[in-house]
């Protein structure tokens, strides 16, 4: 993983730590399968290695997937992953909470790919956490309520990967979740691909583009090899 990205996350964390009672949120966005979640977890781990456990916390937007019961009610289960299949207002509200409430733990949901459901309180942001790294597909969107996020982020990075690489990761993700090869390919073509094309429209809203490449080279802005 690029040392330059870790160094920038450390700089943001140290800057936030200099303001008692304040914290910063670093956003990572990009098309499905670009490596956002892997990069986010890596940055959190490296900041905590350097500055102490709990200095950085993790907020995955996928924790705000609507449940399958709600998707069935809305007749949108076959579109899972599209912008309107998330509790976007809830996600924006939690980002705001994390910036405003630093005197108690804030619990953060995640998405369980084995259950295919969101799971409450899988992560926690502690009071002494000064940097929250969050990631998701639509963080740079111009649509409401997503557009409200850009004023909340210290920076917003676009994680970019070759489409063929992304779609292979996404196919493998579906297979590992129990789908057949045929169903996995159909899902990628019907859902992940159009969602990815939508995300690409908002690339220019980001403050930095992070590209996959020479992982561990120490001098390249690189994404991550795993889906996210």
N, C-alpha and C positions, 0 to 999 in steps of 0.2 A: 504494500500500500504506500502511496506517495507520502514521503516525509513532509512535503510542502503542505498537503492538506491537513495533516496532524498539527503541523506548526501553526497553521492559521486557526484551527479549532482551539489550540492552546492559547493563542493570542486573544481570541474572543473571550475565552473563559477567564483569563487573568484580568482582562479589562472589566468584565462584569464583577469579578471578585473585589475590585477596587471601589465598587459602589455598594456599600452595605445595604442589605435587604433587597437587592436587585438581582435579576438574572437575565440572561440572553437566550434567545431561541435561534438556532441555526436550522434552516429548512433545506431539505434535499428533495428534488423532484425529478421527473423523467418518465419515459414510457415504461409500461410493464416489462419486467425482466431485465431492466438496465443495470441493476445492482445496488439500488438505493438502500435496501435494508441491511445488506452486508456492509456497505460503507458506513452507514449510520452506527451500527453496532461496533464497528472497528474504531471509529472516532471516539465513541463513548469510552470504550475500553482503554484506549491509549491516553486520553485525557485523565482518566482515573488512575492509570499507572503513574503518570507524571505528577499529578496534583493531589492525589488521595481519593480513596473510595467515596463514591457518591458525589464527587465534584460535578460530574456530568450525568445526565439522565436521558432516557430514550422514550420518545412518543411516536408510535407508528399510527399513521392515519388509518391503516387497515382495521384497527380496533373499532372504528366507527362504521364498518359494514353494517347494513341493516341485517337483522336476523333472517333466517330462511322463512320463518313464520310471517314476518312482515313483507318479505319479497313475494311470498305466495299470495298474501292478502292484496298486494298491489299489482299482482300479475307481472312481476319484473324479475323473476328468478333466472330466466334465461338471458338476462342482461346484466347479471351480477358483475360488478366492477365498473359499470358506467357511473358517471357523476351522480345521477339521481338515485343510486342504490346505496348511498352513504348518508349517515346523519351528519351532513356538512355543518349545520348550525351548531350541533353538539361539539364537533371538533374545533370550530372557531372559538366557541365558548371556553373549551378546556385550555387552548393556547392562551387566551386572555387570563384565565385563572392562574396559570403557571407564572405569568408575568406579574400578577397582582397579589398573589398569596404565597408568601415565602416564610410564613410563621408556623406551618404545619405540613405534614405529609400530604401529597396529592397523588391519588391512585389513578393509574392509567390502564385502559383496556388494550387488548391485542387481538389478533385473529389467529385461530387455531386451524391449521390446514388439515389436521386429521379429523377434527369435528366438523370442519367447514362452517364454523360459526365464530362470531366475536366472543371474547371471554373477558369478563370484567376484572379489573384490578390485578392484572398479571405483572405490571410494573409499578414502581413507586418513585416519585420525585421527592427527595427529602428536603427539609428546610435549608440545609447548607448547600444544596445543588445550585450552581451558578450558571451552568450551561445545559440547555435541553436541546438534543438533536432530534428533529422530527423529520419524517419522510413520508411521501405519498405521491400519487399520480397527478393530483390536480392542484397542487399548492401554488402554481403560477397562473391559474386560470383567471380570465377576465370576467367570468360569470359570478353572479351572486350565489351564495355568500362567500365563495372562495376568494374573491378579489380583496376581501377585507384582511386577509392574512398577510399580504405583502407589507403592510405597515407595522406588523407585529414582529417580523423577522429581522434579526441583525444582518443576516445575509441569506440569500436563496440561491443554491447551487443546482444546476441542471446536470444530471448524471446521464451521459450519452453512451450508447453501445450500438454496434452494428445490428441492423434489423434481423439478419439471419441468426446471429448469435442469440439475440433476445428471444426470438420465437422458438429456437431449440430449447432454451432454458424453460420457457413457458410450457412447451409440450411435455418435457420431462416432469415439470411440476404437476401437471394434470395426471400423468401416469402414476407418479408416486402417491398421488391422492386417491388412487383407485380407479381412474378412468381407463378405458381401453385405448389402444393406439388410435383407432378411428375416431372415438369420441374426443380424445385429446386434441387431435389435429383440427377437428371441426370446431371445437371451442376456441382455439387460438385464432382461426380464420374468422369466426363469427363475432367473437367478443374482444379478445385481447388486441387483435390487429386494429380494428376501428378505434378502440380506446387509445391505443398508442398514437395513431395519427392525430387524434384530438389533442393529446398532450403536447405533441410536437409544435402545435400552433402557438404555444405560449412560451416557447424556449427563450425568446428575446426579452421576456419579462424578468429573467434571472440575472443575478449579479455576476455569475461565473459559470462556465461550462466545464464539466469534469468528464474527461474521456477515458475509456479503458485503454490499456496498452501495457507499458513496461511496469507491471506490478512489482513493487519492492525496489524500483530503480532509485527512489529517493529524490528524483528531480522532475518527474512528470506528474501532471494532474491526471490521476487514474481513477476509474470507477472500481467495480468489484466483480469477481467472477460469478457470484451466485445471484439467483433471481431476486428482484425487489422492485 
